[in-house]
Amino acid sequence: MTDLHEAFVQAQADVKTLAERPDNQTLLQLYALYKQASDGDVSGERPGMMDFVNRAKYDAWDALKGTSASEAQQRYIDLVKNLLA
């Protein structure tokens, strides 16, 4: 495994130890960066208007379309570091 991947896995563990739950916008950012780093560009149909949570998740992930896995991993790591500071 590369150093970046190891740091990404560590950041996933670190985010679970946060003293306070991040706000919803930050949680969406974490979700989208994780999905982009793990699965690549968003796929499937956008959830319907009444499915607010999943639609927000889809839109956040879709906004990262074209971002490389390594860039998404680094941005995830940086965000978690900021949250821990």
Contact map, one row per residue, 1 for C-alpha under 8 A:
1110110000000000000000000000000000000000000000000000000000000000000000000000000000000
1111110000000000000000000000000000000000000000000000000000000000000000000000000000000
1111111000000000000000000000000000000000000000000000000000000000000000000000000000000
0111111100000000000000000000000000000000000000000000000000000000000001001100000000000
1111111110000000000000000000000000000000000000000000000000000000000000001000000000000
1111111111000000000000000000000000000000000000000000000000000000000000000000000000000
0011111111100000000000000000000000000000000000000000000000000000000000000000100000000
0001111111110000000000000000000000000000000000000000000000000000000000001101100000000
0000111111111000000000000000000000000000000000000000000000000000000000000000000000000
0000011111111100000000000000000000000000000000000000000000000000000000000000000000000
0000001111111110000000000000000000000000000000000000000000000000000000000001100110000
0000000111111111000000000000000000000000000000000000000000000000000000000000000000000
0000000011111111100000000000000000000000000000000000000000000000000000000000000000000
0000000001111111110000000000000000000000000000000000000000000000000000000000000100000
0000000000111111110000000000000000000000000000000000000000000000000000000000000100010
0000000000011111110000000000000000000000000000000000000000000000000000000000000000000
0000000000001111111000000000000000000000000000000000000000000000000000000000000000000
0000000000000111111110000000000000000000000000000000000000000000000000000000000000110
0000000000000000111110000000000000000000000000000000000000000000000000000000000000000
0000000000000000011111000000000000000000000000000000000000000000000000000000000000000
0000000000000000011111100000000000000000000000000000000000000000000000000000000000000
0000000000000000000111110110000000000000000000000000000000000000000000000000000000100
0000000000000000000011111110000000000000000000000000000000000000000000000000000000000
0000000000000000000001111111000000000000000000000000000000000000000000000000000000000
0000000000000000000000111111100000000000000000000000000000000000000000000000000000000
0000000000000000000001111111110000000000000000000000000000000000000000000000000000000
0000000000000000000001111111111000000000000000000000000000000000000000000000000000000
0000000000000000000000011111111100000000000000000000000110010000000000000000000000000
0000000000000000000000001111111110000000000000000000000000010000000000000000000000000
0000000000000000000000000111111111000000000000000000000000000000000000000001001000000
0000000000000000000000000011111111100000000000000000000010001000000000000000000000000
0000000000000000000000000001111111110000000000000000000011011101000000000000000000000
0000000000000000000000000000111111111000000000000000000000001001000000011011000000000
0000000000000000000000000000011111111100000000000000000000000000000000011001000000000
0000000000000000000000000000001111111111000000000000000000001000000000000000000000000
0000000000000000000000000000000111111111110000000000000000001001101110010000000000000
0000000000000000000000000000000011111111000000000000000000000000000111111000000000000
0000000000000000000000000000000001111111000000000000000000000000000010000000000000000
0000000000000000000000000000000000111111110000000000000000000000000000000000000000000
0000000000000000000000000000000000111111110000000000000000000000101110000000000000000
0000000000000000000000000000000000010011111000000000000000001101111000000000000000000
0000000000000000000000000000000000010011111100000000000001001100100000000000000000000
0000000000000000000000000000000000000000111110000000000000000000000000000000000000000
0000000000000000000000000000000000000000011111000000000000000000000000000000000000000
0000000000000000000000000000000000000000001111100000000000000000000000000000000000000
0000000000000000000000000000000000000000000111110000001001100000000000000000000000000
0000000000000000000000000000000000000000000011111010011001000000000000000000000000000
0000000000000000000000000000000000000000000001111111001000000000000000000000000000000
0000000000000000000000000000000000000000000000111111001000000000000000000000000000000
0000000000000000000000000000000000000000000000011111000000000000000000000000000000000
0000000000000000000000000000000000000000000000111111111000000000000000000000000000000
0000000000000000000000000000000000000000000000011111111100000000000000000000000000000
0000000000000000000000000000000000000000000000000011111110000000000000000000000000000
0000000000000000000000000000000000000000000000100011111111000000000000000000000000000
0000000000000000000000000000000000000000000001111011111111100000000000000000000000000
0000000000000000000000000001000000000000000000000001111111110000000000000000000000000
0000000000000000000000000001001100000000000000000000111111111000000000000000000000000
0000000000000000000000000000000100000000010001100000011111111100000000000000000000000
0000000000000000000000000000000000000000000001000000001111111110000000000000000000000
0000000000000000000000000001100100000000000000000000000111111111000000000000000000000
0000000000000000000000000000001110110000110000000000000011111111100000000000000000000
0000000000000000000000000000000100000000110000000000000001111111100000000000000000000
0000000000000000000000000000000000000000000000000000000000111111100000000000000000000
0000000000000000000000000000000110010000100000000000000000011111111000000000000000000
0000000000000000000000000000000000010001110000000000000000001111111000000000000000000
0000000000000000000000000000000000000000100000000000000000000001111100000000000000000
0000000000000000000000000000000000010001100000000000000000000001111110110000000000000
0000000000000000000000000000000000011001000000000000000000000000011111110000000000000
0000000000000000000000000000000000011101000000000000000000000000001111111000000000000
0001000000000000000000000000000000001000000000000000000000000000000111111100000000000
0000000000000000000000000000000000001000000000000000000000000000001111111110000000000
0000000000000000000000000000000011011000000000000000000000000000001111111111000000000
0001100100000000000000000000000011001000000000000000000000000000000011111111100000000
0001000100000000000000000000000000000000000000000000000000000000000001111111110000000
0000000000000000000000000000000010000000000000000000000000000000000000111111111000000
0000000100100000000000000000010011000000000000000000000000000000000000011111111100000
0000001100100000000000000000000000000000000000000000000000000000000000001111111110000
0000000000000000000000000000000000000000000000000000000000000000000000000111111111000
0000000000000000000000000000010000000000000000000000000000000000000000000011111111100
0000000000100110000000000000000000000000000000000000000000000000000000000001111111110
0000000000100000000000000000000000000000000000000000000000000000000000000000111111111
0000000000000000000000000000000000000000000000000000000000000000000000000000011111111
0000000000000000010001000000000000000000000000000000000000000000000000000000001111111
0000000000000010010000000000000000000000000000000000000000000000000000000000000111111
0000000000000000000000000000000000000000000000000000000000000000000000000000000011111
